[in-house]
Amino acid sequence: MPLIRSMELARAASRTRAAAVLLASGFGLGLSPAASGTVGTLPGLLLMALLRPCWDPLVPGSLLAQGVAVFCLAVLAAPLCGAAESHYGRKDDGRIVADEYLTFPIGLLGLPLTPGVLALAFFTNRVFDVLKPYPADRLQRLPGGLGIVADDVVAALYSLAVNHLVVRLVEWSAR
């Protein structure tokens, strides 16, 4: 009886790990032979469509809802990426892209979800993720999923700052 229970637990763990790897690979987008990080960020756009109600400026507390949503997504990304890293056996393997798409919404905090702003956020997010300005470059060295995600959170914060600056400059110039 204990042997059967152990086998059942092992199968359940395998399914859980397979699900984590599937999510961490962006449903396979991380397997792209070129620019897997860029391709793997695309689910972030779909994610923003799902999160659109949190970005409604007419809803009181929408900025708080946005903050809670991006915090939860970043926290979710760490164990997913850690499980995939264990599966692939390599630090921050290029096939792991949950860190890309689950931190993408950070760069849109407090901004309108117009096509232009989404395109700007996508571009700046990718630039800062590739450049890894300080302290992102150092945070990447943290162990496991935390290291995989922490540098992307910082890159998304840089993206957020630039996105706000650009949106404000465009608004100012339109006056």
Beta strands, then each sheet from edge to edge (+ up, - down):
end
